Amino acid sequence: NISITTNPNKWTFQIAVTKNEQAVGIKNITVYDMLGKIIWQSGASSNNIANIDISSYSQGIYYVSVITENGERQMRKIIKQ
């Protein structure tokens, strides 16, 4: 389960990853624009919470790909106001 707060917003998004209510580490986070171009990326972290700062990017819709330490990949949409 991936939760993204606060979505939509103007500055920083927080991603939290859990499975069966247990914290799951994040292996990789990638943010893509609408054309599929990578605009932000972060490597491995043992934490299950990460912050994404896209305040310097234009308003619009972006996609976040999260790969967990278990190798599971999920995509979510975020909206920057």
Secondary structure as GFF3:
##gff-version 3
##sequence-region A 1 81
A	DSSP	beta_strand	2	5	.	.	.	ID=ss1
A	DSSP	beta_strand	12	19	.	.	.	ID=ss2
A	DSSP	beta_strand	22	23	.	.	.	ID=ss3
A	DSSP	beta_strand	26	32	.	.	.	ID=ss4
A	DSSP	beta_strand	38	42	.	.	.	ID=ss5
A	DSSP	beta_strand	49	53	.	.	.	ID=ss6
A	DSSP	beta_strand	60	68	.	.	.	ID=ss7
A	DSSP	beta_strand	73	80	.	.	.	ID=ss8
###
